[in-house]
Amino acid sequence: MVAILGYSPQQITAAVQDMYSAVADTPDAHFHFPVGREALRVLDYAASDMELLPAGVAESFAGVGNPFTAQSMKVGDTALDIGAGAGNDSLIAASKVGPDGRVIALDLTAAMTRKLKHHSHGRHPNLEVIQASAEHLPLADESIDCITSNGALNLVPDKRRAIREMFRVLRPGGRLQLADVVIDRPVNVNCDSDPRLWVECVVGATVEDSLLAMLGDVGFEDIRILRRLDYFAHSPSQQTREIAQSFGAHSIELTAKRAGQAPAWWNQWLRRASPKRWLADLHRRGFLGVAALVMALISCYGALAAVGILAALGAGITLNPRLWGGAIALFTILATVFIAAGFRRHRSAMPAAFAAIGSGFVLYALFVDYSVITELAGFVLLVGAAARDLYLRRREEAARLGLGSRSHT
């Protein structure tokens, strides 16, 4: 993964480390997300669990949910806390697995791991703290009984790799309990003007269905969402609340179980190539109009070219005029409908109007009086309408993210 939304994984990592170093060192500063004991209370942590936490640890809590809703940990487990932060969930986990169990608290940020080591030293012999990335877990295969993670995956550049790593280190039948931020609508604009957007709003989050699909792709099963929370409603930043609302950002708590073995590569490929998945992704990203227009052009000129080539090679293939014209008309109408749907995003009627005129020209040429000039003019108008719709969608998205005019209040 070379770059994401205009900047590199290294820039993302640096931005994450800067932000959460600040949470560790100056927890009383102004952040865009809930922090500390108030955040623990808002996320419904049990009072008995909160009592386990030293003040210096609790003040730097920055989770997005309560993964212990899953109740996945058992006495004697070897547990891994990915994105442990100051160690709130790690300390709770240490009490749940008991003295015969073991907890590995892993975090990317040096300031967080230092803080946890300081507060746990000599008090929790079953707790080990390491600094590492979720994309490269320094653990042996099938060495963990339970993984817990709270608000870490949305900060990871390569989520598929991180999920594969989770699967790798879990034992067969091992359990995952996860709280993380997801979105209903993906972020498509280039955010290279401010890589801190990755940690300050929803840029790094995944569409909920895509996250569940990625878990299933690598071999997790019995994936269940236990709770959805309007996490961003508690943000002290008005801009963050507005951005989260516009992208349908929320947090979820889920549980899953590791299958006995990973699916074969071809099985994973078939899952990822599912038409249902890529059509849903095209829809979320506003590309259905472009896809339908491409299909109309292929149906019209691609089919004609294919027949011409085959005829030149001696193959006597002809097109059924009704089926041919019907396919072109169908995709042309679908392109117009999908382009017009962009009005809900950018509130501009221009793309819909040009698409309607363009489709009218194409349909007139198909079914009333054929003229290559009329047909071409129709497709040119449709191409212009699709391009304008995409431009307006991206401009609206950039405005919602505050690109070029950043100001948190």
JOGI-V282113 format. One record per helix or strand of 3 or more residues. SS is the DSSP state (H for helix, E for strand). FROM is the first residue (numbers start at 1). TO is the last residue. If there is no record, write none. Layout:
SS_FROM_TO, SS_FROM_TO
This chain:
H_9_25, H_37_42, H_47_50, H_55_58, H_67_70, E_78_82, H_88_97, E_102_107, H_110_120, E_127_131, E_144_150, H_153_155, H_159_169, E_170_183, H_197_200, H_208_218, E_220_229, H_231_234, H_238_246, E_250_258, H_265_272, H_275_284, H_288_312, H_321_340, H_343_346, H_350_367, H_372_401
